[in-house]
Amino acid sequence: MNKEIEKKYLENIENNVNVGKIDSGTEFIFLIIALFAIIGAFCMFTDNLISFCIDKISNETQVRLERAISFNIRNLSLANDADTGKLSAIVQKIVAMDPKLQKKSNFPIYVINNNKINAFIAPDGAIFVTSKLMDTIKNEEMLAFVLAHELGHYANRDHLKSVGKEIAKFIATVTLSGSNTTLETTLNGISDIHELKHSRKQEKKADEYAGLAIYKLYGSKKGGINFFRLIQNEVIGFWDIETRKI
């Protein structure tokens, strides 16, 4: 009798529309997969939308946005390097060739104390090169390639796109997790160069920009080729040399 009651009970449960047909473990896995799929689609859509919008803004709006982002150099140890004048002269030659760089930043150059071969450009156009780079590279064409690469990021507005993506990430994080992180804190972090990262596509475009720039200046791309040969055994911060093609 008990078995018959149990059988009817189970049949009632199976036919109940409020009871799921999949076990809870499988449902949880499906839920996690769906959640990651939604997040991935959102990130892809957001990245494309931000890049599209940044590409469409006027030069005046670009400058206003850059001024609103205060680059944080309080943790950077600046070196006294007399070669900044030489670097500035190279930068001005590159700027003179590209209207995208003109009437915006003055592109000041600073040398920072660091034992890695590296360079980066701040949102306001300030260019930073490491003391290790200055001690290692003396060839003008190689230096021009490095500087042109950073100016390529600026010309392509990669710095603003990175900031936009970080803000979108902030909004998504707060929405999904209820984090109490403030936008001001996020912007302060973004303004630090350690938070500004570029995609491989952006790095490749910056390389292409640099290759074309030094070809116009010197009639060859040897500066870029020699630079990548030099850094094969170096760890250079944000650059991924495996993606480089001259």
MDAnalysis code that builds the backbone (N, CA, C; Angstrom):
import MDAnalysis as mda
import numpy as np

u = mda.Universe.empty(738, n_residues=246, atom_resindex=np.repeat(np.arange(246), 3), trajectory=True)
u.add_TopologyAttr("name", ["N", "CA", "C"] * 246)
u.add_TopologyAttr("resid", np.arange(1, 247))
u.add_TopologyAttr("resname", ["MET", "ASN", "LYS", "GLU", "ILE", "GLU", "LYS", "LYS", "TYR", "LEU", "GLU", "ASN", "ILE", "GLU", "ASN", "ASN", "VAL", "ASN", "VAL", "GLY", "LYS", "ILE", "ASP", "SER", "GLY", "THR", "GLU", "PHE", "ILE", "PHE", "LEU", "ILE", "ILE", "ALA", "LEU", "PHE", "ALA", "ILE", "ILE", "GLY", "ALA", "PHE", "CYS", "MET", "PHE", "THR", "ASP", "ASN", "LEU", "ILE", "SER", "PHE", "CYS", "ILE", "ASP", "LYS", "ILE", "SER", "ASN", "GLU", "THR", "GLN", "VAL", "ARG", "LEU", "GLU", "ARG", "ALA", "ILE", "SER", "PHE", "ASN", "ILE", "ARG", "ASN", "LEU", "SER", "LEU", "ALA", "ASN", "ASP", "ALA", "ASP", "THR", "GLY", "LYS", "LEU", "SER", "ALA", "ILE", "VAL", "GLN", "LYS", "ILE", "VAL", "ALA", "MET", "ASP", "PRO", "LYS", "LEU", "GLN", "LYS", "LYS", "SER", "ASN", "PHE", "PRO", "ILE", "TYR", "VAL", "ILE", "ASN", "ASN", "ASN", "LYS", "ILE", "ASN", "ALA", "PHE", "ILE", "ALA", "PRO", "ASP", "GLY", "ALA", "ILE", "PHE", "VAL", "THR", "SER", "LYS", "LEU", "MET", "ASP", "THR", "ILE", "LYS", "ASN", "GLU", "GLU", "MET", "LEU", "ALA", "PHE", "VAL", "LEU", "ALA", "HIS", "GLU", "LEU", "GLY", "HIS", "TYR", "ALA", "ASN", "ARG", "ASP", "HIS", "LEU", "LYS", "SER", "VAL", "GLY", "LYS", "GLU", "ILE", "ALA", "LYS", "PHE", "ILE", "ALA", "THR", "VAL", "THR", "LEU", "SER", "GLY", "SER", "ASN", "THR", "THR", "LEU", "GLU", "THR", "THR", "LEU", "ASN", "GLY", "ILE", "SER", "ASP", "ILE", "HIS", "GLU", "LEU", "LYS", "HIS", "SER", "ARG", "LYS", "GLN", "GLU", "LYS", "LYS", "ALA", "ASP", "GLU", "TYR", "ALA", "GLY", "LEU", "ALA", "ILE", "TYR", "LYS", "LEU", "TYR", "GLY", "SER", "LYS", "LYS", "GLY", "GLY", "ILE", "ASN", "PHE", "PHE", "ARG", "LEU", "ILE", "GLN", "ASN", "GLU", "VAL", "ILE", "GLY", "PHE", "TRP", "ASP", "ILE", "GLU", "THR", "ARG", "LYS", "ILE"])
u.atoms.positions = np.array([
    [0.832, -1.206, 0.000],
    [0.000, 0.000, 0.000],
    [0.865, 1.254, 0.000],
    [1.899, 1.193, 0.826],
    [2.800, 2.332, 0.911],
    [3.495, 2.593, -0.418],
    [3.820, 1.518, -1.133],
    [4.485, 1.669, -2.421],
    [3.572, 2.331, -3.441],
    [2.280, 1.981, -3.385],
    [1.325, 2.582, -4.307],
    [1.175, 4.077, -4.031],
    [1.116, 4.435, -2.771],
    [1.005, 5.856, -2.380],
    [2.249, 6.613, -2.837],
    [3.405, 5.988, -2.616],
    [4.667, 6.625, -3.018],
    [4.725, 6.818, -4.525],
    [4.235, 5.832, -5.278],
    [4.230, 5.908, -6.734],
    [3.347, 7.050, -7.218],
    [2.155, 7.158, -6.641],
    [1.237, 8.232, -7.022],
    [1.821, 9.603, -6.654],
    [2.506, 9.637, -5.514],
    [3.119, 10.900, -5.068],
    [4.181, 11.360, -6.055],
    [5.015, 10.412, -6.495],
    [6.062, 10.741, -7.449],
    [5.489, 11.165, -8.789],
    [4.390, 10.497, -9.193],
    [3.744, 10.853, -10.448],
    [3.185, 12.272, -10.383],
    [2.625, 12.627, -9.253],
    [2.088, 13.971, -9.074],
    [3.185, 15.029, -9.154],
    [4.344, 14.718, -8.563],
    [5.476, 15.653, -8.597],
    [5.964, 15.844, -10.020],
    [6.089, 14.731, -10.763],
    [6.595, 14.798, -12.132],
    [5.661, 15.585, -13.035],
    [4.364, 15.499, -12.765],
    [3.382, 16.186, -13.602],
    [3.098, 17.615, -13.133],
    [3.698, 18.016, -12.041],
    [3.486, 19.353, -11.494],
    [4.262, 20.368, -12.321],
    [3.572, 21.392, -12.852],
    [4.231, 22.387, -13.711],
    [5.214, 23.244, -12.935],
    [5.106, 23.244, -11.612],
    [6.006, 24.059, -10.792],
    [7.308, 23.349, -10.468],
    [7.417, 22.104, -10.892],
    [8.633, 21.335, -10.616],
    [9.475, 21.259, -11.877],
    [10.746, 21.659, -11.788],
    [11.631, 21.630, -12.941],
    [11.916, 20.216, -13.402],
    [12.134, 20.035, -14.698],
    [12.421, 18.719, -15.258],
    [13.907, 18.394, -15.231],
    [14.742, 19.408, -14.875],
    [16.185, 19.208, -14.829],
    [16.637, 19.292, -13.387],
    [17.601, 18.485, -13.001],
    [18.066, 18.513, -11.619],
    [18.766, 19.833, -11.325],
    [18.835, 20.187, -10.047],
    [19.329, 21.500, -9.629],
    [20.778, 21.742, -10.040],
    [21.605, 20.682, -10.023],
    [23.011, 20.841, -10.410],
    [23.163, 21.245, -11.865],
    [22.397, 20.594, -12.739],
    [22.437, 20.915, -14.164],
    [21.900, 22.319, -14.421],
    [20.818, 22.679, -13.715],
    [20.262, 24.022, -13.860],
    [21.272, 25.084, -13.464],
    [22.020, 24.817, -12.404],
    [23.026, 25.777, -11.936],
    [24.111, 25.975, -12.991],
    [24.555, 24.883, -13.604],
    [25.585, 24.969, -14.646],
    [25.077, 25.774, -15.838],
    [23.834, 25.482, -16.262],
    [23.235, 26.229, -17.374],
    [23.133, 27.715, -17.042],
    [22.775, 28.007, -15.783],
    [22.645, 29.395, -15.350],
    [23.988, 30.122, -15.418],
    [25.050, 29.466, -14.955],
    [26.380, 30.070, -14.977],
    [26.830, 30.319, -16.416],
    [26.614, 29.321, -17.291],
    [26.999, 29.471, -18.705],
    [26.246, 30.631, -19.343],
    [24.944, 30.703, -19.069],
    [24.136, 31.781, -19.632],
    [24.591, 33.141, -19.122],
    [24.937, 33.202, -17.836],
    [25.391, 34.459, -17.242],
    [26.684, 34.936, -17.896],
    [27.645, 34.018, -18.060],
    [28.904, 34.389, -18.697],
    [28.687, 34.786, -20.155],
    [27.766, 34.114, -20.828],
    [27.465, 34.456, -22.220],
    [26.891, 35.864, -22.318],
    [26.008, 36.203, -21.393],
    [25.426, 37.547, -21.378],
    [26.479, 38.600, -21.087],
    [27.341, 38.319, -20.106],
    [28.400, 39.263, -19.760],
    [29.356, 39.453, -20.937],
    [29.719, 38.339, -21.605],
    [30.616, 38.424, -22.754],
    [30.016, 39.232, -23.883],
    [28.734, 39.001, -24.163],
    [28.058, 39.751, -25.221],
    [27.965, 41.228, -24.862],
    [27.688, 41.508, -23.579],
    [27.605, 42.897, -23.123],
    [28.954, 43.603, -23.281],
    [30.032, 42.926, -22.883],
    [31.371, 43.522, -22.977],
    [31.746, 43.798, -24.435],
    [31.450, 42.847, -25.308],
    [31.774, 43.023, -26.726],
    [30.987, 44.189, -27.319],
    [29.698, 44.239, -27.009],
    [28.856, 45.325, -27.511],
    [29.334, 46.666, -26.967],
    [29.647, 46.707, -25.668],
    [30.078, 47.946, -25.036],
    [31.396, 48.437, -25.626],
    [32.355, 47.522, -25.815],
    [33.642, 47.900, -26.390],
    [33.469, 48.515, -27.773],
    [32.655, 47.874, -28.593],
    [32.436, 48.376, -29.951],
    [31.713, 49.720, -29.938],
    [30.731, 49.859, -29.044],
    [29.982, 51.104, -28.959],
    [30.875, 52.251, -28.496],
    [31.699, 51.981, -27.478],
    [32.594, 53.020, -26.959],
    [33.592, 53.438, -28.029],
    [34.187, 52.471, -28.708],
    [35.155, 52.796, -29.764],
    [34.507, 53.630, -30.860],
    [33.287, 53.267, -31.234],
    [32.571, 54.010, -32.278],
    [32.316, 55.451, -31.841],
    [31.851, 55.630, -30.614],
    [31.536, 56.973, -30.113],
    [32.787, 57.830, -29.977],
    [33.864, 57.244, -29.453],
    [35.113, 57.998, -29.296],
    [35.663, 58.423, -30.650],
    [35.557, 57.562, -31.639],
    [36.044, 57.906, -32.981],
    [35.259, 59.061, -33.588],
    [34.015, 59.252, -33.146],
    [33.149, 60.259, -33.755],
    [33.194, 61.618, -33.066],
    [33.769, 61.710, -31.873],
    [33.762, 62.989, -31.172],
    [34.680, 63.991, -31.853],
    [34.415, 65.273, -31.648],
    [35.228, 66.327, -32.251],
    [36.558, 66.466, -31.521],
    [37.488, 67.171, -32.165],
    [38.786, 67.409, -31.531],
    [38.632, 68.227, -30.252],
    [37.695, 69.174, -30.265],
    [37.477, 70.015, -29.086],
    [36.981, 69.169, -27.912],
    [36.061, 68.256, -28.192],
    [35.565, 67.369, -27.142],
    [36.669, 66.455, -26.643],
    [37.519, 65.990, -27.552],
    [38.637, 65.136, -27.156],
    [39.530, 65.853, -26.151],
    [39.864, 67.105, -26.461],
    [40.745, 67.877, -25.575],
    [40.082, 68.093, -24.220],
    [38.787, 68.392, -24.210],
    [38.083, 68.600, -22.935],
    [38.075, 67.325, -22.098],
    [37.867, 66.193, -22.747],
    [37.884, 64.925, -22.016],
    [39.264, 64.646, -21.435],
    [40.290, 64.926, -22.218],
    [41.658, 64.681, -21.742],
    [41.987, 65.547, -20.534],
    [41.525, 66.782, -20.562],
    [41.779, 67.677, -19.436],
    [41.029, 67.236, -18.194],
    [39.906, 66.562, -18.398],
    [39.117, 66.088, -17.260],
    [39.749, 64.883, -16.585],
    [40.683, 64.244, -17.273],
    [41.352, 63.064, -16.725],
    [42.738, 63.487, -16.247],
    [42.903, 63.585, -14.967],
    [44.188, 64.027, -14.419],
    [45.121, 62.834, -14.306],
    [46.186, 62.856, -15.082],
    [47.127, 61.740, -15.034],
    [47.927, 61.771, -13.741],
    [48.024, 60.653, -13.109],
    [48.649, 60.539, -11.789],
    [50.116, 60.150, -11.929],
    [51.025, 61.085, -11.625],
    [52.456, 60.780, -11.712],
    [53.126, 60.811, -10.340],
    [52.317, 60.802, -9.277],
    [52.914, 60.936, -7.947],
    [53.782, 59.735, -7.583],
    [53.527, 58.588, -8.222],
    [54.317, 57.402, -7.902],
    [55.468, 57.177, -8.884],
    [55.665, 58.109, -9.809],
    [56.713, 57.967, -10.801],
    [57.924, 58.802, -10.392],
    [59.076, 58.181, -10.439],
    [60.315, 58.868, -10.097],
    [60.944, 59.428, -11.369],
    [60.906, 60.748, -11.508],
    [61.422, 61.378, -12.715],
    [62.939, 61.498, -12.653],
    [63.567, 61.264, -13.783],
    [65.025, 61.353, -13.871],
    [65.414, 62.639, -14.599],
    [66.564, 63.157, -14.257],
    [67.080, 64.320, -14.963],
    [67.848, 63.840, -16.184],
    [67.247, 63.978, -17.346],
    [67.865, 63.468, -18.560],
    [67.920, 64.570, -19.602],
    [69.124, 64.878, -20.054],
    [69.323, 65.945, -21.015],
    [68.855, 65.564, -22.412],
    [68.570, 64.275, -22.627],
    [68.183, 63.828, -23.956],
    [66.713, 64.089, -24.278],
    [65.951, 64.646, -23.330],
    [64.544, 64.900, -23.607],
    [64.378, 65.914, -24.736],
    [65.333, 66.807, -24.895],
    [65.279, 67.765, -25.999],
    [65.349, 67.067, -27.341],
    [66.190, 66.056, -27.419],
    [66.314, 65.265, -28.648],
    [65.018, 64.515, -28.934],
    [64.426, 63.953, -27.889],
    [63.169, 63.235, -28.054],
    [62.048, 64.179, -28.482],
    [62.022, 65.367, -27.880],
    [60.991, 66.343, -28.229],
    [61.077, 66.745, -29.697],
    [62.293, 66.873, -30.203],
    [62.473, 67.241, -31.606],
    [61.909, 66.162, -32.526],
    [62.115, 64.893, -32.155],
    [61.572, 63.794, -32.953],
    [60.044, 63.814, -32.909],
    [59.503, 64.036, -31.711],
    [58.050, 64.074, -31.558],
    [57.437, 65.160, -32.429],
    [58.037, 66.331, -32.432],
    [57.484, 67.440, -33.212],
    [57.514, 67.141, -34.707],
    [58.496, 66.395, -35.160],
    [58.542, 65.998, -36.571],
    [57.358, 65.083, -36.911],
    [57.068, 64.174, -35.993],
    [55.951, 63.249, -36.217],
    [54.625, 64.001, -36.162],
    [54.497, 64.910, -35.198],
    [53.278, 65.702, -35.055],
    [53.023, 66.525, -36.320],
    [54.090, 67.061, -36.898],
    [53.948, 67.896, -38.089],
    [53.405, 67.115, -39.281],
    [53.538, 65.796, -39.260],
    [53.085, 64.978, -40.384],
    [51.629, 64.537, -40.249],
    [51.039, 64.668, -39.067],
    [49.704, 64.094, -38.834],
    [48.754, 65.127, -38.237],
    [47.727, 65.535, -38.975],
    [46.738, 66.490, -38.449],
    [46.019, 65.988, -37.201],
    [45.935, 64.653, -37.009],
    [45.271, 64.108, -35.829],
    [45.994, 64.488, -34.532],
    [47.265, 64.842, -34.649],
    [48.059, 65.167, -33.467],
    [48.178, 66.676, -33.233],
    [47.786, 67.436, -34.197],
    [48.012, 68.877, -34.150],
    [46.902, 69.618, -33.411],
    [47.282, 70.740, -32.798],
    [46.373, 71.627, -32.063],
    [45.690, 70.909, -30.904],
    [46.422, 70.012, -30.294],
    [45.899, 69.305, -29.127],
    [46.921, 69.415, -27.995],
    [47.585, 68.336, -27.687],
    [48.586, 68.343, -26.625],
    [49.908, 68.905, -27.131],
    [50.730, 69.387, -26.202],
    [52.105, 69.788, -26.531],
    [53.052, 68.597, -26.481],
    [52.553, 67.458, -26.021],
    [53.310, 66.215, -25.931],
    [54.650, 66.396, -25.192],
    [54.588, 66.855, -23.939],
    [55.826, 66.952, -23.153],
    [56.404, 65.570, -22.898],
    [57.716, 65.496, -22.719],
    [58.392, 64.211, -22.530],
    [59.103, 64.184, -21.185],
    [58.967, 63.047, -20.487],
    [59.614, 62.857, -19.200],
    [60.346, 61.517, -19.204],
    [61.483, 61.496, -18.531],
    [62.226, 60.249, -18.340],
    [62.011, 59.814, -16.896],
    [61.586, 58.561, -16.702],
    [61.343, 58.059, -15.357],
    [62.372, 56.980, -15.021],
    [62.702, 56.888, -13.753],
    [63.649, 55.873, -13.294],
    [62.982, 54.504, -13.294],
    [63.422, 53.655, -14.190],
    [62.842, 52.324, -14.300],
    [63.834, 51.429, -15.025],
    [63.944, 50.168, -14.592],
    [64.950, 49.270, -15.164],
    [64.407, 48.386, -16.278],
    [63.286, 48.773, -16.875],
    [62.745, 48.063, -18.025],
    [62.695, 48.988, -19.236],
    [62.858, 48.402, -20.408],
    [62.726, 49.168, -21.642],
    [61.243, 49.346, -21.916],
    [60.763, 50.556, -21.738],
    [59.333, 50.783, -21.886],
    [59.059, 52.260, -22.141],
    [57.882, 52.538, -22.646],
    [57.409, 53.901, -22.867],
    [55.895, 53.870, -22.851],
    [55.280, 54.987, -22.498],
    [53.828, 55.066, -22.529],
    [53.408, 56.524, -22.685],
    [52.177, 56.702, -23.109],
    [51.636, 58.048, -23.281],
    [50.427, 58.210, -22.378],
    [50.350, 59.337, -21.691],
    [49.251, 59.613, -20.777],
    [48.049, 60.152, -21.541],
    [46.871, 60.146, -20.922],
    [45.682, 60.656, -21.604],
    [45.808, 62.096, -22.087],
    [46.622, 62.894, -21.401],
    [46.774, 64.288, -21.823],
    [47.890, 64.480, -22.844],
    [48.493, 63.387, -23.313],
    [49.520, 63.470, -24.341],
    [50.941, 63.503, -23.822],
    [51.129, 63.535, -22.510],
    [52.487, 63.498, -21.957],
    [53.107, 62.127, -22.237],
    [54.349, 62.125, -22.693],
    [55.029, 60.880, -23.043],
    [56.093, 60.582, -21.987],
    [56.101, 59.336, -21.519],
    [57.069, 58.905, -20.520],
    [57.920, 57.779, -21.100],
    [59.220, 57.909, -20.980],
    [60.141, 56.843, -21.378],
    [60.995, 56.489, -20.173],
    [61.416, 55.246, -20.099],
    [62.187, 54.811, -18.938],
    [63.671, 55.107, -19.111],
    [64.352, 55.229, -17.979],
    [65.789, 55.470, -18.006],
    [66.522, 54.300, -18.652],
    [65.991, 53.089, -18.474],
    [66.600, 51.911, -19.104],
    [66.526, 52.021, -20.617],
    [65.412, 52.504, -21.135],
    [65.284, 52.691, -22.583],
    [66.305, 53.703, -23.078],
    [66.444, 54.812, -22.351],
    [67.381, 55.859, -22.766],
    [68.821, 55.382, -22.686],
    [69.120, 54.536, -21.694],
    [70.491, 54.017, -21.560],
    [70.801, 52.969, -22.624],
    [69.764, 52.289, -23.103],
    [69.970, 51.174, -24.025],
    [69.910, 51.594, -25.485],
    [68.978, 52.465, -25.823],
    [68.758, 52.839, -27.226],
    [69.350, 54.216, -27.506],
    [70.303, 54.254, -28.400],
    [70.930, 55.513, -28.795],
    [70.622, 55.871, -30.250],
    [70.135, 54.901, -31.000],
    [69.839, 55.118, -32.411],
    [68.569, 55.961, -32.571],
    [68.643, 57.022, -33.355],
    [67.514, 57.943, -33.502],
    [66.293, 57.282, -34.142],
    [66.503, 56.433, -35.128],
    [65.375, 55.793, -35.803],
    [64.631, 54.850, -34.855],
    [65.355, 54.171, -33.992],
    [64.719, 53.287, -33.025],
    [63.921, 54.095, -32.007],
    [64.494, 55.191, -31.558],
    [63.775, 56.063, -30.635],
    [62.527, 56.632, -31.299],
    [62.658, 56.988, -32.569],
    [61.523, 57.536, -33.309],
    [60.403, 56.514, -33.414],
    [60.759, 55.245, -33.598],
    [59.733, 54.202, -33.681],
    [58.973, 54.097, -32.366],
    [59.691, 54.106, -31.246],
    [59.048, 54.012, -29.932],
    [58.107, 55.189, -29.712],
    [58.593, 56.394, -30.004],
    [57.772, 57.583, -29.801],
    [56.565, 57.593, -30.736],
    [56.770, 57.170, -31.985],
    [55.677, 57.136, -32.950],
    [54.619, 56.113, -32.542],
    [55.051, 55.023, -31.945],
    [54.100, 54.015, -31.456],
    [53.165, 54.635, -30.416],
    [53.734, 55.371, -29.478],
    [52.915, 56.005, -28.444],
    [52.020, 57.087, -29.039],
    [52.545, 57.856, -29.973],
    [51.726, 58.872, -30.634],
    [50.619, 58.223, -31.467],
    [50.875, 57.011, -31.957],
    [49.850, 56.274, -32.679],
    [48.662, 55.957, -31.782],
    [48.950, 55.589, -30.528],
    [47.863, 55.357, -29.572],
    [47.044, 56.629, -29.384],
    [47.744, 57.759, -29.287],
    [47.043, 59.031, -29.090],
    [46.215, 59.376, -30.323],
    [46.800, 59.228, -31.506],
    [46.097, 59.553, -32.753],
    [44.853, 58.689, -32.918],
    [44.917, 57.442, -32.461],
    [43.777, 56.525, -32.561],
    [42.825, 56.642, -31.372],
    [43.158, 57.553, -30.448],
    [42.334, 57.818, -29.261],
    [42.183, 56.582, -28.379],
    [43.202, 55.758, -28.365],
    [43.149, 54.537, -27.556],
    [43.046, 54.852, -26.068],
    [43.667, 55.972, -25.638],
    [43.646, 56.327, -24.217],
    [42.217, 56.622, -23.756],
    [41.449, 57.333, -24.585],
    [40.065, 57.629, -24.220],
    [39.194, 56.380, -24.282],
    [39.471, 55.517, -25.242],
    [38.716, 54.269, -25.349],
    [38.961, 53.394, -24.118],
    [40.204, 53.376, -23.637],
    [40.515, 52.589, -22.444],
    [39.775, 53.129, -21.231],
    [39.728, 54.457, -21.109],
    [39.018, 55.067, -19.989],
    [37.525, 54.757, -20.079],
    [36.965, 54.863, -21.291],
    [35.548, 54.564, -21.482],
    [35.212, 53.139, -21.109],
    [36.094, 52.214, -21.456],
    [35.857, 50.803, -21.131],
    [35.946, 50.566, -19.625],
    [36.845, 51.284, -18.955],
    [36.949, 51.124, -17.511],
    [35.699, 51.657, -16.819],
    [35.156, 52.766, -17.342],
    [33.929, 53.305, -16.764],
    [32.777, 52.322, -16.969],
    [32.699, 51.725, -18.174],
    [31.661, 50.724, -18.451],
    [31.820, 49.523, -17.525],
    [33.075, 49.119, -17.279],
    [33.341, 48.008, -16.363],
    [32.887, 48.360, -14.944],
    [33.116, 49.619, -14.568],
    [32.691, 50.088, -13.251],
    [31.171, 49.992, -13.112],
    [30.454, 50.447, -14.140],
    [28.998, 50.420, -14.102],
    [28.485, 48.981, -14.014],
    [29.093, 48.096, -14.807],
    [28.676, 46.695, -14.795],
    [28.944, 46.056, -13.436],
    [30.101, 46.355, -12.856],
    [30.463, 45.777, -11.553],
    [29.504, 46.218, -10.461],
    [29.202, 47.520, -10.451],
    [28.286, 48.048, -9.437],
    [26.898, 47.445, -9.608],
    [26.468, 47.303, -10.866],
    [25.136, 46.771, -11.137],
    [25.007, 45.316, -10.718],
    [26.028, 44.516, -11.022],
    [25.951, 43.079, -10.769],
    [26.282, 42.706, -9.323],
    [27.218, 43.441, -8.717],
    [27.685, 43.041, -7.393],
    [27.242, 43.955, -6.269],
    [26.738, 45.136, -6.618],
    [26.369, 46.077, -5.575],
    [27.574, 46.667, -4.882],
    [28.720, 46.700, -5.573],
    [29.950, 47.239, -4.992],
    [29.769, 48.694, -4.613],
    [30.461, 49.114, -3.549],
    [30.380, 50.502, -3.111],
    [31.529, 51.349, -3.659],
    [32.240, 50.825, -4.666],
    [33.313, 51.583, -5.300],
    [32.735, 52.815, -5.976],
    [33.360, 53.964, -5.772],
    [32.855, 55.199, -6.365],
    [33.486, 55.429, -7.726],
    [32.803, 56.190, -8.572],
    [33.327, 56.510, -9.892],
    [34.613, 57.324, -9.774],
    [34.686, 58.188, -8.763],
    [35.886, 59.008, -8.559],
    [37.097, 58.124, -8.290],
    [36.903, 57.105, -7.453],
    [37.993, 56.168, -7.168],
    [38.420, 55.439, -8.427],
    [37.451, 55.031, -9.229],
    [37.751, 54.338, -10.476],
    [38.533, 55.229, -11.424],
    [38.110, 56.480, -11.557],
    [38.808, 57.418, -12.450],
    [40.224, 57.694, -11.967],
    [40.407, 57.769, -10.653],
    [41.751, 57.977, -10.120],
    [42.655, 56.800, -10.456],
    [42.092, 55.591, -10.422],
    [42.858, 54.412, -10.795],
    [43.153, 54.380, -12.269],
    [42.153, 54.765, -13.090],
    [42.334, 54.761, -14.532],
    [43.433, 55.720, -14.939],
    [43.508, 56.867, -14.242],
    [44.475, 57.885, -14.621],
    [45.906, 57.435, -14.391],
    [46.079, 56.363, -13.622],
    [47.403, 55.780, -13.450],
    [47.708, 54.902, -14.647],
    [48.903, 55.013, -15.200],
    [49.260, 54.287, -16.414],
    [49.135, 52.790, -16.236],
    [49.275, 52.301, -15.003],
    [49.191, 50.860, -14.779],
    [47.782, 50.322, -15.045],
    [46.783, 51.218, -15.127],
    [45.425, 50.788, -15.408],
    [45.067, 50.921, -16.886],
    [45.932, 51.582, -17.660],
    [45.636, 51.794, -19.072],
    [46.243, 50.673, -19.907],
    [45.399, 49.788, -20.347],
    [45.861, 48.664, -21.158],
    [45.181, 48.713, -22.511],
    [45.905, 48.294, -23.535],
    [45.377, 48.319, -24.891],
    [45.243, 46.893, -25.419],
    [44.303, 46.719, -26.333],
    [44.108, 45.414, -26.943],
    [45.207, 45.134, -27.959],
    [45.298, 43.874, -28.391],
    [46.296, 43.524, -29.398],
    [46.027, 44.256, -30.707],
    [44.745, 44.434, -31.008],
    [44.387, 45.162, -32.223],
    [44.884, 46.595, -32.157],
    [44.720, 47.233, -30.997],
    [45.196, 48.600, -30.829],
    [46.714, 48.668, -30.912],
    [47.392, 47.690, -30.307],
    [48.851, 47.671, -30.356],
    [49.346, 47.476, -31.791],
    [48.662, 46.626, -32.524],
    [49.057, 46.388, -33.912],
    [48.897, 47.645, -34.751],
    [47.780, 48.356, -34.538],
    [47.553, 49.591, -35.279],
    [48.596, 50.650, -34.916],
    [48.989, 50.690, -33.645],
    [50.019, 51.637, -33.222],
    [51.360, 51.286, -33.867],
    [51.639, 50.007, -34.002],
    [52.862, 49.571, -34.686],
    [52.845, 49.982, -36.156],
    [51.696, 49.783, -36.794],
    [51.571, 50.157, -38.200],
    [51.749, 51.662, -38.365],
    [51.197, 52.410, -37.442],
    [51.345, 53.868, -37.456],
    [52.820, 54.246, -37.320],
    [53.503, 53.598, -36.372],
    [54.915, 53.900, -36.146],
    [55.765, 53.519, -37.349],
    [55.477, 52.362, -37.948],
    [56.232, 51.933, -39.119],
    [56.108, 52.920, -40.261],
    [54.894, 53.414, -40.498],
    [54.681, 54.388, -41.565],
    [55.361, 55.715, -41.250],
    [55.304, 56.119, -39.976],
    [55.903, 57.395, -39.576],
    [57.414, 57.402, -39.793],
    [58.099, 56.330, -39.351],
    [59.557, 56.344, -39.501],
    [59.964, 56.151, -40.967],
    [59.092, 55.507, -41.729],
    [59.389, 55.384, -43.167],
    [59.333, 56.763, -43.829],
    [58.362, 57.572, -43.427],
    [58.266, 58.932, -43.965],
    [59.450, 59.787, -43.524],
    [59.914, 59.564, -42.304],
    [61.009, 60.378, -41.771],
    [62.378, 59.955, -42.294],
    [62.601, 58.643, -42.398],
    [63.941, 58.149, -42.687],
    [64.029, 57.317, -43.964],
    [62.902, 57.049, -44.595],
    [62.926, 56.287, -45.841],
    [63.104, 54.798, -45.668],
    [62.959, 54.291, -44.441],
    [63.064, 52.853, -44.181],
    [62.349, 52.525, -42.882],
    [62.183, 51.216, -42.626],
    [61.560, 50.761, -41.384],
    [62.567, 50.045, -40.501],
    [63.828, 50.292, -40.723],
    [64.867, 49.609, -39.955],
    [64.783, 49.926, -38.468],
    [64.343, 51.137, -38.149],
    [64.246, 51.506, -36.734],
    [63.331, 50.573, -35.970],
    [62.182, 50.226, -36.557],
    [61.260, 49.311, -35.904],
    [61.797, 47.903, -35.845],
    [62.376, 47.452, -36.941],
    [62.927, 46.088, -36.993],
    [64.038, 45.924, -35.969],
    [64.940, 46.890, -35.911],
    [66.055, 46.809, -34.958],
    [65.568, 46.905, -33.510],
    [64.508, 47.668, -33.300],
    [63.974, 47.780, -31.943],
    [63.445, 46.434, -31.457],
    [62.696, 45.748, -32.304],
    [62.144, 44.465, -31.887],
    [63.220, 43.397, -31.729],
    [64.273, 43.487, -32.519],
    [65.398, 42.576, -32.327],
    [66.044, 42.812, -30.971],
    [66.124, 44.071, -30.588],
    [66.764, 44.427, -29.321],
    [65.990, 43.885, -28.124],
    [64.672, 43.946, -28.195],
    [63.875, 43.610, -27.013],
    [63.427, 42.157, -26.962],
    [63.943, 41.321, -27.824],
    [63.532, 39.916, -27.814],
    [63.715, 39.268, -26.445],
    [64.733, 39.673, -25.727],
    [65.023, 39.058, -24.427],
    [64.660, 39.973, -23.263],
    [63.865, 41.019, -23.559],
    [63.485, 41.957, -22.521],
    [62.020, 41.764, -22.157],
    [61.678, 42.004, -20.894],
    [60.289, 42.059, -20.454],
    [59.914, 43.526, -20.439],
    [58.950, 43.925, -21.270],
    [58.743, 45.356, -21.490],
    [57.327, 45.810, -21.144],
    [56.904, 45.523, -19.953],
    [55.654, 46.104, -19.484],
    [54.446, 45.704, -20.297],
    [53.820, 46.672, -20.952],
    [52.526, 46.448, -21.580],
    [52.637, 45.975, -23.018],
    [53.821, 45.909, -23.585],
    [53.951, 45.516, -24.982],
    [54.078, 44.004, -25.096],
    [53.414, 43.439, -26.054],
    [53.477, 42.011, -26.331],
    [54.191, 41.855, -27.667],
    [55.489, 41.532, -27.633],
    [56.274, 41.563, -28.866],
    [55.885, 40.444, -29.819],
    [55.149, 39.437, -29.353],
    [54.740, 38.363, -30.250],
    [53.741, 38.838, -31.296],
    [53.059, 39.949, -31.023],
    [52.049, 40.450, -31.965],
    [52.649, 41.427, -32.954],
    [53.919, 41.721, -32.846],
    [54.513, 42.772, -33.653],
    [54.894, 42.267, -35.039],
    [54.510, 43.029, -36.046],
    [54.917, 42.754, -37.420],
    [55.257, 44.076, -38.089],
    [56.404, 44.148, -38.673],
    [56.831, 45.371, -39.359],
    [56.657, 45.191, -40.859],
])
